[in-house]
Amino acid sequence: MNFNSLFRRKNINDILANAESEATHGSLARHLGVKDLTSLGIAAIIGAGIFTTIGQASADGGPAVVFLFLFTALACGFAAFAYAEFASVVPVSGSAYTYSYVAFGELFAWIIGWALIMEYAIGNITVAIGWSGYFTELLARMSIHLPDWSTIDYISASNGFKEAQLLIAEGTAINKLSHGLQEAYFAWQHAPTIFGFRIIADFPALLITFLITWLVYRGIKESKNASNAMVIIKIAVVLLVIAVGAFYVDTTNWDPFAPNGLGGVLKGVSAVFFAYIGFDAISTTAEECKNPQRDLPRGMMWAIIICTVLYILIALVLTGMVHYSELAVNDPLAFVFTKVSDLKWLSGIIAVSAVIAMASVLLVFQIGQPRIWMSMSRDGLLPKRFAKIHPKFNTPSFSTIVTGLIVGGGALFLNMSTVTDLCSIGTLFAFVLVCAGVLRLESMGVERTFKTPYVNSQWIAPAGVILAIILTYRYNQNGFMNFLTSTPATGSEMSSLSVFLHNIPLWIFVIITLILTGLCMVRKYSLIPVLGLVSCLYMMSQIELKNWVGFMVWLAIGLVLYFSYGYKNSKLAKQAANS
């Protein structure tokens, strides 16, 4: 094996010339404009975040959580600039996978493609599970109760039943158990059995996955129309919540504004970032855009700006209507209106909107994943069937079906905690590589129709690092090293080795930041992609080490597949062999 062959790069002109002709059965249909792309971006972003995670983040940080939304929006905005710049250079399906192929070579392209499978496919499992919860609750409001064993995954039911048994044995009454434990207990007890195996699965999650996959299979035009309709509905409901809730804001609830200080605000990093996941998915539709070089950058930026404004207004309304400490609930938007007797009718409307919002997120992610596989298949890294285009619907049909089976199967049996953090770390990893890729484009001298505004980072970057050290020292009384050797609030003592392992992600962030700062001083990099890389890497460092380990295991599996199939069947490898 030639080591240099691992980093063979694709030529931009070849990509542009061969993108459509390489499709097995025709090309993709071009139906998307700026409004459609903005709508798809909003459809992907406004979902589980604004209807669920905003509650816990507000409870941790108080009204000051709006600053966290601003920080996360800036980080995503920096990454969006990088995506937009790449999309203007390489306006084809493939997103960060294709961009990495151009900037870093084949091995990095495979790694990021494999990570995107984690973002889209595994992320969609999370969304499908969340949708099932909202849908089940909505049916319950209408006095329609599905059996417990048909609305919960097998793992949660098994673990919950064991925990409930222990509590009951200790004398706890069943009706005193938490709602989740009661659901798991009765699901396990009442589940039908076949050959001794209990039939427990999240069937509503399977249902919505099937319906969305069918819609995506039918065509991008149909998907676009459905997305536009769902976005109009949920934005209307969000604006209604803001407009009505503003009249019931009690400003005394905003005092103190940051009750738990900076630490309380930053505690919600993962939850708030999850509220922004998805805007990058629209870059996978480049071959279905009427004018991708112009429209993709605008669509991404408008989606992030609109969603950020809505998030901040919602956060201010929620923390103004009720005390922040009451917001640690699964349905904060509906919850605050149950506290006002005259507005309880609005909580039902919000519940319906949440079901629609989650479905629209599922739609956009189901559009994105097949197009990643299609691009990898075109390059020979996956079997040819993954690049098959339906002759009538002009969609990657085989890849769409496989995506539906993976998401549906995973949603049947996996629980949300298993997949949420993996989705976040895979997404942030993609953002980091795309931002780094833009810096690589600068050194390659590639012409771009859309270019991120240039700000020289030569002295700003080191000044920012010095300021960060000063602020860290200011907010950690034991000094900067205390920041790098912090321990999680587990309530138990940790060994020196455990503390070291816990802080590995943070050390990685610090080391890379210092190296990048040095490069900025020498090569005068553009500031915006540098800020995107650093801010996304920081958010990665806040994810627990065990999830990093899970991510590394996922990448290791991907590398085994690459060296057993992709390396030998790569089109670039075959071209090199024939030359």
C-alpha positions as CSV (number, residue, x, y, z in Angstrom):
1,M,0.0,0.0,0.0
2,N,1.3,3.4,-1.0
3,F,0.9,5.8,1.9
4,N,0.4,8.8,-0.4
5,S,-2.5,7.1,-2.1
6,L,-4.5,7.5,1.1
7,F,-4.6,11.2,0.5
8,R,-5.3,11.3,-3.3
9,R,-7.6,14.3,-4.0
10,K,-10.3,14.8,-6.5
11,N,-10.0,17.5,-9.1
12,I,-12.7,20.2,-8.9
13,N,-13.2,20.4,-12.7
14,D,-13.6,16.6,-12.9
15,I,-16.2,16.7,-10.2
16,L,-18.2,19.4,-12.0
17,A,-17.9,17.6,-15.3
18,N,-18.8,14.1,-14.1
19,A,-21.4,14.7,-11.3
20,E,-24.5,14.0,-13.3
21,S,-23.1,11.6,-15.9
22,E,-21.8,9.3,-13.1
23,A,-25.3,8.7,-11.8
24,T,-26.4,5.2,-12.8
25,H,-29.8,6.0,-14.2
26,G,-30.0,9.7,-15.0
27,S,-29.6,12.8,-13.0
28,L,-31.3,14.5,-10.1
29,A,-34.1,17.0,-10.7
30,R,-33.4,20.7,-10.1
31,H,-36.4,22.3,-8.3
32,L,-34.9,24.2,-5.3
33,G,-34.5,28.0,-5.0
34,V,-33.4,30.3,-2.1
35,K,-36.8,30.2,-0.4
36,D,-37.0,26.4,-0.7
37,L,-33.4,26.0,0.8
38,T,-34.2,28.4,3.6
39,S,-37.4,26.5,4.3
40,L,-35.5,23.2,4.4
41,G,-32.9,24.7,6.7
42,I,-35.6,26.0,9.1
43,A,-37.3,22.6,8.8
44,A,-34.1,20.9,9.9
45,I,-33.2,23.3,12.8
46,I,-36.6,24.0,14.5
47,G,-37.6,20.7,15.9
48,A,-36.6,18.8,19.1
49,G,-34.5,21.7,20.3
50,I,-37.1,24.4,20.6
51,F,-39.8,22.0,21.8
52,T,-37.7,20.1,24.4
53,T,-34.0,20.9,25.1
54,I,-34.7,24.6,25.5
55,G,-36.5,23.8,28.7
56,Q,-33.5,22.1,30.4
57,A,-31.1,24.6,29.1
58,S,-33.2,27.5,30.5
59,A,-33.5,25.7,33.9
60,D,-29.7,25.4,34.1
61,G,-28.7,28.9,32.9
62,G,-31.8,31.0,33.6
63,P,-32.7,33.9,31.3
64,A,-29.0,34.2,30.4
65,V,-29.4,31.1,28.3
66,V,-30.0,33.6,25.4
67,F,-26.3,34.3,25.4
68,L,-25.6,30.6,24.9
69,F,-28.0,30.6,21.9
70,L,-26.0,33.6,20.5
71,F,-22.7,31.8,21.0
72,T,-24.0,28.6,19.4
73,A,-25.5,30.6,16.5
74,L,-22.2,32.3,15.9
75,A,-20.4,29.0,16.0
76,C,-22.9,27.5,13.5
77,G,-22.8,30.7,11.5
78,F,-19.0,30.4,11.1
79,A,-19.4,26.8,10.0
80,A,-22.2,27.8,7.6
81,F,-19.8,30.3,5.9
82,A,-17.4,27.4,5.4
83,Y,-20.1,25.2,4.0
84,A,-21.4,27.9,1.8
85,E,-17.9,28.6,0.4
86,F,-17.3,25.0,-0.4
87,A,-20.8,24.7,-1.9
88,S,-20.0,27.5,-4.3
89,V,-16.8,25.7,-5.4
90,V,-18.2,22.2,-5.5
91,P,-22.0,22.4,-6.1
92,V,-22.7,18.7,-6.1
93,S,-24.3,16.3,-3.6
94,G,-22.0,15.0,-0.9
95,S,-21.7,17.9,1.5
96,A,-18.7,17.7,3.8
97,Y,-17.7,14.3,2.3
98,T,-17.1,15.8,-1.1
99,Y,-15.5,19.0,0.4
100,S,-13.0,16.9,2.3
101,Y,-12.2,14.8,-0.8
102,V,-11.1,18.1,-2.5
103,A,-9.3,19.6,0.4
104,F,-7.6,16.7,2.3
105,G,-7.9,13.5,0.1
106,E,-9.6,10.2,0.1
107,L,-9.0,8.9,3.6
108,F,-10.3,12.0,5.2
109,A,-13.3,12.0,2.8
110,W,-14.2,8.5,3.9
111,I,-13.8,9.3,7.6
112,I,-16.1,12.4,7.2
113,G,-18.6,10.4,5.1
114,W,-18.7,7.7,7.8
115,A,-19.2,10.4,10.4
116,L,-22.0,11.9,8.4
117,I,-23.8,8.6,8.5
118,M,-23.7,9.0,12.3
119,E,-25.0,12.6,12.0
120,Y,-27.9,11.9,9.6
121,A,-28.9,8.3,10.1
122,I,-28.3,8.0,13.9
123,G,-29.6,11.6,14.4
124,N,-32.8,10.6,12.6
125,I,-33.2,7.7,15.0
126,T,-33.2,10.3,17.8
127,V,-35.7,12.4,16.0
128,A,-38.0,9.5,15.3
129,I,-38.0,8.4,18.9
130,G,-38.7,12.0,20.0
131,W,-41.6,12.3,17.5
132,S,-43.0,9.0,18.8
133,G,-43.1,10.5,22.3
134,Y,-44.9,13.7,21.2
135,F,-47.3,11.7,19.0
136,T,-48.2,9.3,21.8
137,E,-48.8,12.2,24.2
138,L,-51.0,13.9,21.6
139,L,-53.1,10.7,21.2
140,A,-53.5,10.6,25.0
141,R,-54.9,14.1,25.0
142,M,-57.6,12.7,22.7
143,S,-58.2,9.8,25.1
144,I,-56.5,7.4,22.6
145,H,-54.0,5.2,24.6
146,L,-51.6,2.9,22.8
147,P,-50.3,-0.1,24.7
148,D,-47.1,0.7,26.6
149,W,-45.2,-2.1,24.9
150,S,-45.8,-0.5,21.5
151,T,-44.4,3.0,22.3
152,I,-41.1,2.2,24.1
153,D,-37.9,0.6,22.9
154,Y,-36.8,-2.8,24.2
155,I,-33.7,-1.6,26.0
156,S,-35.5,1.1,28.0
157,A,-38.3,-1.3,28.9
158,S,-35.9,-4.0,30.1
159,N,-33.7,-1.6,32.1
160,G,-36.7,0.3,33.5
161,F,-38.4,-2.9,34.6
162,K,-35.3,-4.1,36.5
163,E,-35.0,-0.7,38.2
164,A,-38.7,-0.7,39.1
165,Q,-38.5,-4.2,40.5
166,L,-35.7,-3.1,42.9
167,L,-37.7,-0.1,44.1
168,I,-40.8,-2.1,44.6
169,A,-38.9,-4.7,46.5
170,E,-37.7,-1.9,48.8
171,G,-41.3,-0.9,49.5
172,T,-42.0,1.8,46.9
173,A,-45.6,1.7,45.6
174,I,-46.0,1.4,41.9
175,N,-48.0,4.6,41.7
176,K,-45.1,6.4,43.4
177,L,-42.6,5.4,40.6
178,S,-41.7,8.0,38.0
179,H,-43.8,8.1,34.8
180,G,-40.9,6.6,32.8
181,L,-40.4,3.7,35.2
182,Q,-44.1,3.0,35.4
183,E,-44.3,2.9,31.6
184,A,-41.3,0.5,31.4
185,Y,-42.7,-1.7,34.1
186,F,-46.1,-2.2,32.5
187,A,-44.7,-2.5,29.0
188,W,-42.5,-5.4,30.1
189,Q,-45.3,-7.0,32.1
190,H,-48.0,-6.7,29.5
191,A,-46.0,-7.3,26.3
192,P,-47.1,-10.2,24.1
193,T,-44.5,-13.0,23.6
194,I,-43.5,-15.1,20.7
195,F,-41.4,-18.2,21.5
196,G,-40.6,-16.6,24.9
197,F,-39.4,-13.3,23.4
198,R,-41.3,-10.2,24.4
199,I,-42.5,-8.0,21.6
200,I,-41.5,-4.5,22.7
201,A,-40.8,-1.8,20.1
202,D,-41.5,1.8,19.3
203,F,-44.0,1.3,16.5
204,P,-45.0,5.0,16.1
205,A,-41.3,5.7,15.4
206,L,-41.4,3.1,12.7
207,L,-44.6,4.5,11.2
208,I,-43.2,8.0,10.8
209,T,-39.9,6.8,9.4
210,F,-41.8,4.7,6.8
211,L,-44.0,7.7,5.8
212,I,-41.1,10.1,5.5
213,T,-39.0,7.6,3.6
214,W,-41.8,7.1,1.1
215,L,-42.1,10.8,0.6
216,V,-38.4,11.3,0.1
217,Y,-38.4,8.3,-2.3
218,R,-41.1,9.9,-4.4
219,G,-39.1,13.0,-5.3
220,I,-37.4,16.2,-4.2
221,K,-40.3,18.3,-5.5
222,E,-42.8,16.5,-3.3
223,S,-40.4,16.7,-0.3
224,K,-39.9,20.4,-0.9
225,N,-43.7,21.1,-0.9
226,A,-44.2,19.0,2.3
227,S,-41.3,20.8,4.0
228,N,-42.6,24.2,3.0
229,A,-46.1,23.5,4.4
230,M,-44.7,22.1,7.7
231,V,-42.4,25.1,8.1
232,I,-45.2,27.6,7.6
233,I,-47.3,25.8,10.3
234,K,-44.6,25.5,12.9
235,I,-43.3,29.1,12.4
236,A,-46.9,30.3,12.7
237,V,-47.3,28.5,16.0
238,V,-43.9,29.7,17.3
239,L,-44.8,33.3,16.5
240,L,-48.2,32.8,18.2
241,V,-46.4,31.6,21.3
242,I,-44.2,34.6,21.3
243,A,-47.0,37.1,20.6
244,V,-49.4,35.7,23.2
245,G,-46.7,34.9,25.8
246,A,-45.2,38.4,25.7
247,F,-48.4,39.7,27.4
248,Y,-47.8,37.4,30.4
249,V,-44.1,38.0,30.9
250,D,-43.2,39.0,34.5
251,T,-39.8,40.7,34.5
252,T,-39.2,39.7,38.1
253,N,-38.6,36.2,36.7
254,W,-35.5,37.6,35.0
255,D,-33.9,38.5,38.3
256,P,-31.3,37.1,38.7
257,F,-30.6,37.0,34.9
258,A,-27.8,34.4,35.3
259,P,-28.6,32.6,38.6
260,N,-26.0,29.9,38.2
261,G,-23.3,32.1,36.6
262,L,-21.3,31.3,33.5
263,G,-21.0,27.6,34.5
264,G,-24.8,27.3,34.6
265,V,-25.1,28.9,31.1
266,L,-22.4,26.7,29.6
267,K,-24.0,23.6,31.1
268,G,-26.6,23.7,28.4
269,V,-24.0,23.7,25.5
270,S,-25.0,20.2,24.3
271,A,-28.7,20.8,24.5
272,V,-28.6,24.2,22.7
273,F,-26.2,22.9,20.0
274,F,-28.7,20.0,19.4
275,A,-31.2,22.7,18.6
276,Y,-29.1,23.9,15.7
277,I,-28.2,20.6,14.2
278,G,-29.4,20.1,10.6
279,F,-28.7,23.3,8.7
280,D,-25.7,21.6,6.9
281,A,-28.1,19.0,5.5
282,I,-29.3,21.3,2.8
283,S,-25.8,21.3,1.3
284,T,-26.5,17.7,0.2
285,T,-29.2,19.0,-2.2
286,A,-26.7,21.0,-4.3
287,E,-27.5,19.0,-7.5
288,E,-31.2,19.7,-7.0
289,C,-30.7,23.5,-6.8
290,K,-31.5,25.8,-9.7
291,N,-28.4,28.0,-8.9
292,P,-26.4,26.3,-6.1
293,Q,-23.4,28.7,-6.1
294,R,-25.8,31.6,-5.4
295,D,-28.7,30.0,-3.5
296,L,-27.0,27.6,-1.1
297,P,-25.0,30.2,0.8
298,R,-28.1,32.5,1.1
299,G,-30.3,29.6,2.2
300,M,-28.0,28.5,5.0
301,M,-27.5,32.0,6.3
302,W,-31.2,33.0,6.3
303,A,-32.1,29.7,8.1
304,I,-29.6,30.3,10.9
305,I,-30.5,34.0,11.3
306,I,-34.3,33.3,11.4
307,C,-34.0,30.4,13.8
308,T,-31.7,32.3,16.2
309,V,-34.1,35.2,16.5
310,L,-36.9,32.8,17.2
311,Y,-34.9,30.9,19.8
312,I,-33.9,34.0,21.7
313,L,-37.4,35.4,21.7
314,I,-38.8,32.0,22.8
315,A,-36.2,31.8,25.6
316,L,-37.1,35.3,26.9
317,V,-40.8,34.5,26.8
318,L,-40.5,31.2,28.6
319,T,-38.2,32.5,31.4
320,G,-40.5,35.5,31.7
321,M,-43.7,33.6,32.0
322,V,-42.5,31.2,34.7
323,H,-39.5,30.9,37.0
324,Y,-36.5,29.3,35.2
325,S,-36.4,26.5,37.8
326,E,-39.7,25.1,36.7
327,L,-38.7,24.7,33.0
328,A,-36.8,21.3,33.3
329,V,-39.7,19.5,31.5
330,N,-40.0,17.6,28.2
331,D,-42.5,20.0,26.7
332,P,-41.6,23.6,28.0
333,L,-43.6,25.5,25.4
334,A,-46.8,23.7,26.2
335,F,-46.0,23.6,29.9
336,V,-45.8,27.4,30.4
337,F,-49.3,27.9,29.0
338,T,-50.8,25.3,31.3
339,K,-49.7,27.7,34.1
340,V,-52.1,30.3,32.7
341,S,-55.8,29.3,33.1
342,D,-57.0,31.4,30.2
343,L,-54.4,29.9,27.8
344,K,-54.5,26.1,28.4
345,W,-56.1,25.7,25.0
346,L,-52.9,26.9,23.4
347,S,-50.9,24.0,24.9
348,G,-52.9,21.6,22.7
349,I,-52.0,23.6,19.6
350,I,-48.3,23.6,20.6
351,A,-48.4,19.8,21.0
352,V,-49.7,19.4,17.4
353,S,-47.0,21.8,16.2
354,A,-44.3,19.8,17.9
355,V,-45.4,16.6,16.0
356,I,-45.2,18.6,12.8
357,A,-41.9,20.1,13.7
358,M,-40.3,16.8,14.5
359,A,-41.6,15.3,11.2
360,S,-40.0,18.1,9.2
361,V,-36.6,17.5,10.8
362,L,-36.9,13.8,10.0
363,L,-37.7,14.8,6.4
364,V,-34.6,16.9,5.9
365,F,-32.3,14.3,7.4
366,Q,-33.8,11.5,5.3
367,I,-33.1,13.7,2.3
368,G,-29.5,14.2,3.3
369,Q,-28.3,10.7,4.1
370,P,-29.0,8.9,0.8
371,R,-27.2,11.7,-1.1
372,I,-24.1,11.2,1.0
373,W,-24.2,7.5,0.1
374,M,-24.9,8.3,-3.5
375,S,-21.8,10.5,-3.7
376,M,-19.6,7.9,-2.0
377,S,-20.9,5.2,-4.4
378,R,-20.1,7.4,-7.4
379,D,-16.5,7.5,-6.2
380,G,-16.3,3.7,-5.8
381,L,-16.1,3.8,-2.0
382,L,-19.5,2.0,-1.7
383,P,-21.2,-0.6,-4.1
384,K,-22.7,0.9,-7.3
385,R,-26.3,0.2,-6.2
386,F,-26.0,3.1,-3.7
387,A,-25.7,5.5,-6.6
388,K,-28.8,4.2,-8.4
389,I,-31.2,7.0,-9.5
390,H,-34.9,6.1,-9.9
391,P,-35.8,6.6,-13.6
392,K,-39.2,8.2,-12.8
393,F,-38.7,10.0,-9.4
394,N,-35.1,11.1,-10.0
395,T,-34.1,10.3,-6.4
396,P,-31.3,7.9,-5.1
397,S,-33.8,5.1,-4.6
398,F,-31.7,2.3,-3.2
399,S,-29.9,4.6,-0.8
400,T,-33.2,6.1,0.4
401,I,-34.7,2.6,1.1
402,V,-31.5,1.5,3.0
403,T,-31.6,4.7,5.1
404,G,-35.3,4.1,5.9
405,L,-34.5,0.6,7.1
406,I,-31.6,1.6,9.3
407,V,-33.5,4.5,10.9
408,G,-36.7,2.5,11.3
409,G,-34.9,-0.5,12.7
410,G,-32.8,1.6,15.1
411,A,-35.8,3.6,16.3
412,L,-37.6,0.4,17.1
413,F,-35.1,-0.8,19.6
414,L,-32.6,1.9,20.6
415,N,-33.2,4.6,23.3
416,M,-32.6,8.3,22.9
417,S,-29.7,8.6,25.3
418,T,-27.7,6.0,23.3
419,V,-27.7,8.0,20.1
420,T,-28.1,11.7,20.9
421,D,-24.5,12.5,22.0
422,L,-23.1,10.4,19.1
423,C,-25.1,12.5,16.7
424,S,-23.7,15.7,18.2
425,I,-20.1,14.6,18.2
426,G,-20.4,13.4,14.6
427,T,-21.9,16.7,13.5
428,L,-19.3,18.8,15.3
429,F,-16.5,16.7,13.7
430,A,-17.9,17.4,10.3
431,F,-18.1,21.2,11.1
432,V,-14.4,21.2,12.2
433,L,-13.2,19.5,9.1
434,V,-15.2,21.8,6.8
435,C,-13.8,24.9,8.5
436,A,-10.3,23.4,8.2
437,G,-11.0,22.6,4.6
438,V,-11.7,26.3,3.8
439,L,-8.3,27.2,5.3
440,R,-6.9,24.5,3.0
441,L,-8.6,26.1,0.0
442,E,-6.9,29.4,0.7
443,S,-3.5,27.8,0.4
444,M,-4.6,25.9,-2.8
445,G,-5.6,29.2,-4.5
446,V,-9.0,27.9,-5.6
447,E,-11.4,30.3,-7.3
448,R,-14.7,30.7,-5.4
449,T,-17.9,32.4,-6.5
450,F,-18.8,32.9,-2.8
451,K,-16.0,33.8,-0.5
452,T,-16.1,34.4,3.3
453,P,-15.2,38.0,4.1
454,Y,-11.5,38.0,4.9
455,V,-10.3,39.3,8.3
456,N,-6.6,38.8,9.0
457,S,-6.3,36.6,12.1
458,Q,-2.5,37.2,12.5
459,W,-2.8,39.2,15.7
460,I,-6.5,38.7,16.5
461,A,-6.0,35.0,17.2
462,P,-3.2,35.3,19.7
463,A,-5.0,38.2,21.4
464,G,-8.1,36.0,21.7
465,V,-6.1,33.2,23.3
466,I,-4.6,35.6,25.8
467,L,-8.0,37.0,26.6
468,A,-9.5,33.5,27.1
469,I,-6.7,32.6,29.5
470,I,-7.3,35.8,31.5
471,L,-11.0,35.1,31.7
472,T,-10.5,31.5,32.6
473,Y,-8.2,32.5,35.4
474,R,-10.7,35.1,36.5
475,Y,-13.6,32.6,36.8
476,N,-11.5,29.7,38.2
477,Q,-10.1,30.9,41.5
478,N,-7.5,28.1,41.6
479,G,-6.0,29.2,38.3
480,F,-5.9,28.2,34.7
481,M,-4.6,24.6,35.5
482,N,-7.7,24.0,37.6
483,F,-9.8,24.6,34.4
484,L,-7.8,21.9,32.6
485,T,-8.0,19.4,35.5
486,S,-11.7,19.9,36.4
487,T,-13.8,17.0,37.5
488,P,-17.5,16.3,36.6
489,A,-20.1,16.9,39.3
490,T,-20.6,13.2,40.0
491,G,-20.7,13.5,43.8
492,S,-17.9,11.0,44.2
493,E,-14.2,11.1,44.4
494,M,-12.2,10.3,41.2
495,S,-8.7,8.9,40.9
496,S,-6.0,10.9,39.2
497,L,-6.2,8.6,36.2
498,S,-9.9,9.1,35.9
499,V,-9.5,12.9,36.1
500,F,-6.9,12.8,33.4
501,L,-9.0,10.7,31.1
502,H,-12.0,12.9,31.7
503,N,-10.1,16.0,30.6
504,I,-8.5,14.5,27.4
505,P,-11.1,16.2,25.1
506,L,-10.3,19.5,26.7
507,W,-6.6,19.0,26.4
508,I,-7.0,18.2,22.7
509,F,-9.0,21.4,22.3
510,V,-6.2,23.5,24.0
511,I,-3.3,21.9,22.1
512,I,-5.0,22.3,18.7
513,T,-6.0,25.8,19.5
514,L,-2.4,26.8,20.3
515,I,-1.1,25.1,17.2
516,L,-3.7,26.9,15.1
517,T,-2.9,30.2,16.7
518,G,0.7,29.8,15.7
519,L,-0.3,29.0,12.1
520,C,-2.5,32.1,12.1
521,M,0.5,34.2,13.0
522,V,2.6,32.7,10.2
523,R,0.1,32.2,7.4
524,K,-2.4,35.0,8.2
525,Y,-5.5,32.7,7.9
526,S,-9.0,34.2,7.5
527,L,-10.5,34.7,10.9
528,I,-14.1,33.4,10.3
529,P,-13.2,29.8,9.5
530,V,-10.6,29.8,12.3
531,L,-13.3,30.9,14.8
532,G,-15.7,28.2,13.4
533,L,-13.0,25.5,13.9
534,V,-12.2,26.6,17.4
535,S,-15.8,27.1,18.6
536,C,-16.9,23.8,17.2
537,L,-13.9,22.0,18.7
538,Y,-14.7,23.6,22.1
539,M,-18.2,22.2,22.0
540,M,-16.8,18.8,21.1
541,S,-14.5,19.1,24.2
542,Q,-17.6,19.5,26.4
543,I,-19.0,16.1,25.3
544,E,-18.1,13.3,27.8
545,L,-15.1,11.0,27.1
546,K,-17.3,7.9,26.8
547,N,-19.0,9.4,23.8
548,W,-15.6,10.2,22.2
549,V,-14.7,6.5,22.7
550,G,-18.0,5.5,21.1
551,F,-17.2,7.8,18.2
552,M,-13.7,6.4,17.8
553,V,-15.1,2.9,17.8
554,W,-17.5,4.0,15.0
555,L,-14.6,5.4,13.0
556,A,-12.6,2.2,13.5
557,I,-15.4,0.2,12.0
558,G,-15.5,2.6,9.1
559,L,-11.8,2.3,8.5
560,V,-12.1,-1.5,8.4
561,L,-14.8,-1.2,5.7
562,Y,-12.7,1.4,3.7
563,F,-9.6,-0.8,3.6
564,S,-11.5,-4.0,2.8
565,Y,-13.6,-2.4,0.0
566,G,-13.3,1.3,-0.7
567,Y,-9.5,1.6,-1.0
568,K,-9.4,-1.1,-3.7
569,N,-12.5,0.0,-5.6
570,S,-11.9,3.8,-5.5
571,K,-12.2,5.4,-8.9
572,L,-9.1,7.4,-8.2
573,A,-7.3,4.1,-7.5
574,K,-8.4,2.6,-10.8
575,Q,-7.4,5.8,-12.7
576,A,-4.0,5.6,-11.1
577,A,-3.6,1.9,-12.0
578,N,-4.6,2.6,-15.6
579,S,-2.3,5.6,-16.1
